Amino acid sequence: MQATAKDADIEAQPPCHPRACAIQDCLSRNNYNEAKCQNAVKALYACCEAFYDKYGDDASTPSCPKPKLLRLKLQQQKDGI
């Protein structure tokens, strides 16, 4: 079975770092207009969610918010907040 891009990002050092860098790249290309980078933010959150699903809530990476905050952010996205 071939690894997905998300799997590769989880295994990156540090985990999810490529997704965090994509946000920074997007922000710099768009004059730091966060609204234009929501897809990159969602991609990071998806990576972080997969990271915590795989390694547990005690795992950590500087690229991801803590699990409790991540879940709040994901719920806010789902609720359209």
Secondary structure as the mmCIF struct_conf table of DSSP 4:
data_model
#
loop_
_struct_conf.conf_type_id
_struct_conf.id
_struct_conf.beg_label_comp_id
_struct_conf.beg_label_asym_id
_struct_conf.beg_label_seq_id
_struct_conf.end_label_comp_id
_struct_conf.end_label_asym_id
_struct_conf.end_label_seq_id
HELX_LH_PP_P HELX_LH_PP_P1 GLN A 2 THR A 4
HELX_RH_AL_P HELX_RH_AL_P1 ALA A 5 GLU A 11
BEND BEND1 ALA A 12 PRO A 14
TURN_TY1_P TURN_TY1_P1 PRO A 15 CYS A 16
HELX_RH_AL_P HELX_RH_AL_P2 HIS A 17 ARG A 29
TURN_TY1_P TURN_TY1_P2 ASN A 30 TYR A 32
HELX_RH_3T_P HELX_RH_3T_P1 GLU A 34 CYS A 37
HELX_RH_AL_P HELX_RH_AL_P3 GLN A 38 TYR A 55
TURN_TY1_P TURN_TY1_P3 ASP A 57 ASP A 58
TURN_TY1_P TURN_TY1_P4 PRO A 62 SER A 63
BEND BEND2 CYS A 64 CYS A 64
HELX_RH_AL_P HELX_RH_AL_P4 PRO A 67 ASP A 79
TURN_TY1_P TURN_TY1_P5 GLY A 80 GLY A 80
#
